[in-house]
């Protein structure tokens, strides 16, 4: 199946690594942030919103959130929560 000299264990680890990226980024952006359901089609806006979604995910991960849906709900409570995340007084 492959010209690589890897055994089945190494190939399985590579596949799991790929799905780890899929689950960590793409699944969260689609399910939690509703990226696939977005009706934004104008070219600059799609890029801007993708950048904003990535920024929020990185912000949540920097602040040690494991559950992105929980982090998003918490941050939707108000400006005070966002100020804490951005460390603004």
C-alpha positions in Angstrom: 0.0 0.0 0.0 2.9 2.3 0.6 6.5 2.6 -0.6 7.5 3.8 2.8 9.5 1.4 5.0 7.2 1.9 8.0 5.4 -0.8 9.9 1.7 -0.9 10.6 2.2 0.6 14.1 3.9 3.7 12.6 1.3 4.1 9.9 -1.5 3.9 12.5 0.2 6.6 14.6 0.4 8.9 11.6 -3.3 8.3 10.8 -4.2 9.0 14.4 -2.1 12.2 14.3 -3.9 13.4 11.3 -7.3 12.8 12.9 -6.0 14.6 16.0 -5.6 17.7 13.9 -9.0 17.2 12.3 -10.7 16.9 15.7 -8.7 19.7 17.3 -9.3 22.3 14.6 -11.8 21.5 11.9 -14.4 19.8 14.0 -14.4 22.5 16.6 -14.6 25.3 13.9 -17.5 23.5 12.3 -19.5 22.2 15.2 -18.8 24.8 18.0 -18.5 27.8 15.8 -20.8 26.8 13.0 -18.4 27.6 10.2 -20.0 25.3 7.6 -23.4 26.8 8.3 -22.1 30.3 7.8 -23.7 32.2 4.9 -20.8 34.6 4.5 -19.7 34.3 0.9 -17.9 37.5 0.1 -14.1 36.8 -0.2 -12.6 39.3 2.2 -15.3 38.5 4.8 -14.7 34.8 4.7 -11.0 35.3 5.4 -11.7 37.8 8.2 -14.2 35.5 9.9 -11.9 32.5 9.6 -9.1 34.6 11.2 -11.5 35.6 14.0 -12.5 32.0 14.6 -8.9 30.9 14.8 -8.0 33.8 17.1 -10.8 32.8 19.5 -9.8 29.2 19.6 -6.2 30.1 20.3 -7.3 32.5 23.0 -9.4 29.8 24.6 -6.5 27.3 24.4 -4.1 29.8 25.8 -6.4 30.2 28.8 -6.4 26.5 29.4 -9.9 25.7 28.2 -10.3 22.1 27.3 -13.9 22.3 26.2 -14.3 24.9 23.4 -18.1 25.0 23.6 -18.0 25.7 27.3 -15.4 28.4 26.7 -17.6 30.0 24.0 -20.6 30.0 26.3 -18.6 31.5 29.1 -17.2 34.3 26.9 -20.7 35.1 25.6 -21.8 36.2 29.1 -20.3 39.6 28.8 -17.6 42.2 28.5 -16.1 41.5 32.0 -15.3 37.9 31.0 -13.6 39.0 27.8 -11.6 41.6 29.7 -10.3 38.9 32.0 -9.2 36.8 29.0 -7.5 39.7 27.4 -6.1 40.8 30.8 -7.6 44.3 30.4 -8.4 46.3 33.5 
